[in-house]
Amino acid sequence: MGRQELITIDPKTGVPRATAHRLTRRFLARHGSGLDDLLRRFPQVPGPAFRHAIERCLEPRETTPELQIALEEACDTLLSLQAEEFHPLPVDVGKRLNIDAGLRWYAARLRDLAQAARYM
């Protein structure tokens, strides 16, 4: 049997509480190491520190609006890296388009999570 999770509904809105936090935790658990790997190519933005900045907003004392702001800032940072020089790894030779596509993919997912936070 799978792990059960208690979902608390906000009586004012009818929307589950902390859903954006849960979605963000799951996303980072699933894709955080890939994000770290992608950011290894951009030494000005250390991947683990970037991810940990988002994870700090998942602590119980943090509010959903704070998470939303952190996710939006992370998205903006990723998109801005498309204009930056990067230090390719051996597997990246001639693949700048793949790096930019990865940045856009992660930025889009973080934007989706920020929108979820906005409406929850």
Phi, psi and omega per residue, in radians:
M1 nan 2.430 -3.117
G2 -1.287 2.921 3.123
R3 -1.220 2.296 3.123
Q4 -1.636 2.597 -3.078
E5 -2.302 2.300 3.105
L6 -1.422 2.192 3.109
I7 -1.961 2.140 -3.134
T8 -1.722 2.234 -3.133
I9 -1.628 2.331 3.058
D10 -1.292 2.061 -3.079
P11 -1.132 -0.406 -3.135
K12 -1.336 -0.635 -3.036
T13 -1.930 -0.370 -3.066
G14 1.341 0.126 -3.124
V15 -1.738 2.433 3.098
P16 -1.022 2.389 3.091
R17 -1.316 2.607 3.058
A18 1.068 0.343 3.129
T19 -1.138 -0.731 3.134
A20 -1.097 -0.667 3.095
H21 -1.102 -0.784 -3.127
R22 -1.129 -0.763 3.126
L23 -1.089 -0.721 -3.134
T24 -1.163 -0.751 3.090
R25 -1.011 -0.805 -3.125
R26 -1.115 -0.737 3.127
F27 -1.055 -0.834 -3.123
L28 -1.167 -0.612 3.092
A29 -1.130 -0.668 -3.099
R30 -1.417 -0.686 -2.964
H31 -2.121 0.015 -3.084
G32 -1.071 -0.703 -3.126
S33 -1.188 -0.592 3.072
G34 -1.166 -0.666 3.079
L35 -1.123 -0.783 3.079
D36 -1.004 -0.769 -3.134
D37 -1.092 -0.764 3.109
L38 -1.071 -0.753 -3.085
L39 -1.290 -0.235 3.056
R40 -1.013 -0.412 -3.121
R41 -1.377 -0.189 -3.107
F42 -2.136 1.525 -3.041
P43 -1.060 -0.362 3.120
Q44 -1.256 -0.226 3.120
V45 -2.261 1.525 -3.125
P46 -1.107 2.148 -3.054
G47 -0.910 -0.980 -3.119
P48 -1.035 -0.677 3.126
A49 -1.151 -0.675 3.104
F50 -1.053 -0.854 -3.134
R51 -1.156 -0.713 -3.125
H52 -1.132 -0.541 3.087
A53 -1.101 -0.673 3.076
I54 -1.233 -0.766 -3.105
E55 -1.079 -0.544 3.105
R56 -1.071 -0.507 3.130
C57 -1.367 -0.048 3.118
L58 -1.675 -0.051 3.139
E59 -1.184 2.631 -3.041
P60 -0.956 -0.557 -3.099
R61 -1.360 -0.195 -3.100
E62 -1.499 2.570 -3.105
T63 -1.686 2.849 3.113
T64 -1.083 -0.716 3.078
P65 -1.046 -0.613 3.094
E66 -1.148 -0.691 3.078
L67 -1.101 -0.765 3.136
Q68 -1.005 -0.813 -3.138
I69 -1.095 -0.771 3.136
A70 -1.081 -0.709 3.138
L71 -1.182 -0.701 3.108
E72 -1.143 -0.712 3.099
E73 -1.135 -0.686 3.105
A74 -1.113 -0.729 3.101
C75 -1.056 -0.830 3.136
D76 -1.057 -0.698 3.123
T77 -1.084 -0.804 -3.137
L78 -1.078 -0.766 -3.136
L79 -1.145 -0.596 3.134
S80 -1.186 -0.419 -3.133
L81 -1.204 -0.295 3.108
Q82 -1.100 -0.432 -3.135
A83 -1.639 -0.026 -3.069
E84 -1.697 2.671 2.990
E85 -1.231 2.606 3.094
F86 -2.298 2.788 3.128
H87 -1.745 1.765 -3.058
P88 -1.179 2.556 2.968
L89 -1.499 2.864 -3.139
P90 -0.935 -0.569 -3.133
V91 -1.314 -0.152 -3.057
D92 -1.632 -0.038 -3.027
V93 -0.931 2.084 3.115
G94 1.256 0.346 -3.053
K95 -2.146 0.639 3.119
R96 -0.996 -0.628 3.139
L97 -1.071 -0.633 3.104
N98 -1.167 -0.679 3.120
I99 -1.122 -0.798 3.131
D100 -1.113 -0.679 3.096
A101 -1.106 -0.690 3.084
G102 -1.109 -0.745 3.098
L103 -1.066 -0.769 3.135
R104 -1.134 -0.677 -3.126
W105 -1.111 -0.863 3.128
Y106 -1.119 -0.698 3.117
A107 -1.075 -0.733 3.132
A108 -1.117 -0.725 3.130
R109 -1.144 -0.726 3.119
L110 -1.155 -0.623 3.079
R111 -1.139 -0.717 3.078
D112 -1.032 -0.773 3.130
L113 -1.144 -0.660 3.095
A114 -1.110 -0.702 3.098
Q115 -1.156 -0.678 3.074
A116 -1.052 -0.731 3.133
A117 -1.136 -0.633 -3.119
R118 -1.110 -0.648 -3.035
Y119 -1.710 0.144 3.140
M120 -1.996 nan nan
